[in-house]
Amino acid sequence: MKIILSNIILLSLSASLFAQLTEREYDYIFFENSIMPEYYFYTSANYSGGSYVKNIRGKLPVCEKQFFTPPNSLELKFTNGDGNWEAVISFEKIRGADHFKRPNYLSFWILPADTKSDLYPEVALSIQKKGHRTTAIKEEKRSDKLFIGEYTGEIEKDGWKFVKIPLKDFGDFQGLPTDIIFSNSTNKGAGTILLDQVELLPDMPEQPIPAPQQITAKGYEQHVDVNWPPIENEHVKYIKIYRSKDDEHFEAIGIQRPWFNRFTDYTGEPGQTFYYRISYLDFQYNETSSSRHIKANTHLMNDEELLDMVQEASFRYYWEGAEPNSGLAREDIPGRKNMIATGASGFGIMAIIVGAERNYISREQAVRRLIKITGFLKSCDKYHGALSHFMDGTTGKAIPFFGSRDNGGDLVETSFLFQGLLAARPYFDKDNEEEKEIRNSITQLWESVEWNWYDQEKEGKFLTWHWSPDKGWIIDHKLIGWNETMITYILAIASPTHPIPAVMYYKGWASQEEKAVKYRKWGETDDGTFYTNGNYYHGIQLPVGVANGGPLFFVHYSYMGLDPHLITDQYTNYFENNKRIALINWRYCTENPNNHRGMSDSFWGITASDGPWGYRAPEPREEKDDGTLAPTGALASFPYTPEQSMAALKNMYRNHGKHLWGEYGFRDAVNLDENWCAKIFMGLNQAPATVMIENYRSGLIWKLFMQNEDILQGLKKLEKARQ
C-alpha cells in the first residue's frame, strides 16, 4: 500500500537538487500567486511588544485588487514599534519539481504605496527544519539581514519597484533557503507594501521573443478554456492572459507557465460572452504585444454534459501532458518532465480509450499513441518482465525516486500498467497492420512478465512488491490485502506463461496467518486484521477491509478494468463490498465528526492525495482525517455511489471551482480548514475520474478488460481454489 511504502522506503531526494542535463529547470519561486483567497498557506507572521504585522490566522493576507502578476499579491502591513515583527514566506515543495536553476540573486516586486523608504523591511534567508504539521522550528540557519531600501532600483512598472539582491550579500550562507524572512527595520512607524514574484533566480540575458499569434477559447458552464499552440521558446517565462466583456476594456486575469498550452478562466458566470487575448513575458518581465482577440460563451450544462466535461479535462493529463518520447504519463504536473509513472501510465491508457470512444480524439490518434507507448515499453528496462515504478521517458531506465533500493521491478505498478494494456488489446481490434501491431506488442509484453518469480520464498503464499537487480529483495514488502493490490494476484493467476497457483490468493492476499494479521496492524486497529471484518461503520456492515474501509483508492485502482461485479470469493462480492466502503466514506463526510470546513454530503472523498503537509493517505476515521479531500475520491466512486458522486461533482465545480478546477480538471486535493489547494494534478488521480465515470455510464473499460480469455481462465482457477 502506498502509505506503508512511504514508511518503508526513505525518500532520498531533496528540494535542493540543481538542474541536471535532461530535466526541467524550475525557477526557485517562493510566491507568484495564491490559488486560495484571503491568505497564503505557505506564510507565517508573528510580532511582539508595540510592533505588529497584519495576519489572518497567523498567515499573510492575499491582495486581489493590486498585483504585479495577476491575480493577486501578498499584503505586508506593519508597525515598527518597541518590539519586533517577522513575516515568513516558505518555499512550497512539490514532489518531482526538484531540479532548479542555480540562482544568483533574490528578487521581488514591491508596491510601496505611501510607505516611506526608511520604513521598508529588512530581509534574510533561512533554512528551517520543522516538525510534521507544525510551524515549530526544530533547527534553523539564518543569513545576515539586509535593508531592502538599499536595493530598490530604478526599474519601475505601474508603481511597482523591482528589488534585486545578490545572494553573496547575505553573508556566509550556503544552500537553498527554505524561507524568506521579512522583518522590521530599526526606524519606527507604520507602513504597507505589497509583495509579488518573490523568487531566487539566475542572471538571464534579455532575448527578444515573438508575440503570440494563434489562440482559441471554449466556454463551459462556469469556466472558459483558453488555448494556444505548445511553446518551444525557452525565453518565455509566462503567458499573460487578459479578459474583456466588451472586447474593448481588457483586464489581466492570470499568468501561466509555458509547459501548459491552456489556461482555465473560472468566471462563475454561465450565460455570458467573454473575449480573450494573451501576451508573453520574458524573464525580465518585458511583455510582448498581444495576440488577436477570441470570443467564448459560457452556458448552463446538464448532467451528461458535466460528466463529459470532467472526463475530457482529466483525459487531457494523459494526452497533452504526456512525456513526448514515450507517450506515457508523468507522475504529476508540475513535476519532473522526463519521469514517467508506470501505474499512472496504465490508468492513462484506459483514459485514452475513453477519449477515443467519446471523440475527444480520433481513433487514428489513439492508435498512433498506443504504437508509441508499446514500442517504448518493449525497449525499456525490465526486471523478470516487470517494470520499475518510475522510468526516464527518454531512456527507459529506472529512476530510483524513492531511494537507491527502488531501482528494479515494481509488481504493483506493473499490474496497474497491464490493467490498461489488457483493456487496450481487445479495443484495438481492427484488421489492419497498425492495430495488429498494438495487439501483438501487448501480448508479447504480457507473456514476458514472470509473475511467479516474485513469489520470493517459493512457498506458494505471498507475492513480493519489489525486486532490485543489485539489492535483491531488500525492501521485502509482501502483498497482503485489504488494499489496492488485488489486481496483482488476479493478473498473476491469469498469466498464460508465468502463473502463480490460484490458492495464493487465499494463502497470500487474503491470508489469515500470523504474518498477514501482523501486517494489517498498519490500520492501528484490530478491525479487518484477519482480512474479513463484519463490523458496522456509520450503520453499514463491512464484510472485508480495514476499519471504516480505508482510503477510497482501495476501491478504485484494482477495479478500473477488473469488474468487481464478477469478483466473488468465499468472503464477499467485491462490487457490493466496494460500494459499502464508498458509502461509509460518504456517510463519514456527511456526519463530519471533526467539523472540517466544507466537508458534507456533497463535498466528500477521503483518499490518498497531495495535502498541506505533503502526500498522505488519510482515512474516514477521526484520528486519520485531517480535513483534506481529493475530488478523485467521489468522482472515481461513480459506479458505487452515482447520486452522491454527482452531487459532489456539481458542488466542487459550481461552488469550489474557482480554486479547485484547472487545466486538467479538478486539482489533486483541497483542505478548506487550512485554506490550501494543491497546485498539482497527479497521474494516479486524474484517470480514475475519466475511467470510472465511463464504467458508470457504459461499462466500457470493464467490458474490454473482461473480454480477455486469460482473465476469464484466471477467474475460473480462482473459483476452483475457493472450493
Phi, psi and omega in degrees: 000146190298318184290327176291318180302321181294336176277338182274320183260126179281129178286114188265349183266141178242167181284008181259012178288133174270169188298134170262177191300317190255355184267158179296133178265107180274146166289146182269088190256128176269325177206127168237318174199157174256127176296323184265150176280182174075291182211163186259123186302320187273045174222167171208157182216141176211158182205164181211163177059222180272005178270162184202147169223130183297138180206158173238112183055038177080011181240158179284136179292154175258134177255122181256359181268329180227139182198159173272312169247131184290153013253005183203172177219179177258138178262127177240092180253124192216161171230123175269107180241214181286334179267209182227158170223153176221142173233121187248130172250118184263149178284130179275111179282127178243125184302123180095335175273074192229016173239127189231151170295141181286116188277156175244340184206158170268131178225152173196164177251137178235144171248102189281348184054236181259012181289129179291144185297332180286352176262358179306148182289169166265161182222145178218160174258151182213145168245114185243142169247122185242159176287164180293130178057037178209155175267001180296128184270122177276324184205143182211143171235124183244151175273180170295154173273144177232140178277118188289342177299338179280354186238003178287108185278191182275348179294126181212131179226116179054039179088348179277136178254139180267127178247126183226113186243118177301136182297331180295339180287346181277006176087204184279075182235122183238147180099162177282129181290150172267342186214146169250127186245116172263141182210170184293146170274180183281344181279134183273146180148179182239151179197169176221129171229152173256142180243141176210154177050060178273116189203159171255123188224155171277171171289128180238116179295146178290133177226130178295138178235140181288154178287152177293151181243293185280143176202140175228164179210145178224129181266145175241214182279307185249355185214167175233134172266122176255128188235152175211163180296153177306142184260123180259342184289116185286354180267000175274118178272315181220155163258130181254130187249135179240148180227148176217153173260348183235005180067017178233310184260102183261143174235145178287128185242346181181168173234158180222144176283151191287351176279352168264143173248030177205160176223135179260117177258103179275103182272331185069020184229093174288154177075030182235158175251133180230152177239145185225151167212160180227160171220172177250147170246137174269188186283353172259008180067022169287139187249135176283173170291167188271161172287177172292164180274151178222149185248146175213149180241134171269156185203151177297146183233141177275180186300316181296321178293322177295319178297316177301317181301313181293315181299314183292318181298316180292324177302325183301332179306320186269349179259296179286326187268004184291153172294127194290328183287318183267335186078007185262173190275138171283159181297310174205162179230121358290156181177202179289131185285333183262345186275118177257148181254123188296311181295315178299329178292322175297318176298320181295325177299318177295323177294324178295321176300315178299318179300319178291319182291327181267005177065028169288330172224167177277161175299323180297320177296318179296320178299313180298321179293318181292327175296318177297314182298309184292326176297318177295315183296327178291333185263345185283165180294140178225162186227092190055042176087340180275156180254162178281165179298312181234142178227156171279118183292346179268340184235337185080008179273151178294143172248112181282067188297328181264021178116167189297337180283343185266051188241022182222216184285137175239105189289328180288313177299323176299321179297316179298321178298313184286339171300320177288316182297320181286339170284327181287327186302311177284339180291317180272077191251011182288152181269064175225167188296322183295313183285331172297319179299318178299311182298315181294321179294318179296318179298317179300315180295315182299316184283350181269350182282122181269075182301319183291339178292334180277007164278087192304312184275352183056037179257359181070035180239281190254136164281152179248139190294312190234153167217135180251137181293338180244350181237003175063227185265033189301326180288320172052052180256109181282146178271108184227125179279163017262125172197213186269007193256015178304321183303329181295315178293320180298314180293320181295321177292325186278348184304131179280349186239325184224059186281161168258158176298139182300334182294343178296337175302316181275326181279340182245285182305309183258021184304146176241016177282170189303319181301318181289319179299317179296320180301318185288359175291353176304334179287353177060022170219171175271353181294124176080008183289341175260025181077305175285160183233279177091351180281164177258135177230119181053039175083006183240127178279136182247111181295314185227138175133173180278177182304130180062009173092344181079184179294152189291340181296343175301328183259009180248304195299319181279349191239025175281325173252316179292118184279112183292342174303327188261008180249106177229124175247195184286358183252323186190169164265134192276343170291315179296319179296316180295320178300319180294321178296317179296320180291325175298316179300315180296315181294322177300313181293326177296316179285328173049063186296336179269004177056045178287144179296127175087331183299130186196187178290346177241013175215089190213172178126082181263115184200179182293136182189175166295160180203175181303334182244026178103185183290130180213168175234078179293165182227160179280060173225145187305319183282349182245004185252112181257009178093358180278129177240138179247123180307326180301333181301309180283320185292318180285354177266007182310318180297333183268324187223066188299318181292315181292325180289321178294321177298320179293317179304311183295318181293314181297321182281313187279330184251340181235007185294337180305321179253335191266336182267135182216201189295329180245038181092215180285139175295168192297321185194167178213148174224102185287334175302320185263003183054047186235141173219140182295142170279334191268160162249137187247136184301325180283346187248344180280312184297322180306328177295310180300312188286314184286330171296321178294320176298325175293319185282318187225347185071016190305305187289323174302313182298318181295310183299319184283357173283343183292122182298326179299319180294316180298319178293324177297320179291329175295320176298319180295322178296320178295320179295329178295325182283000000 
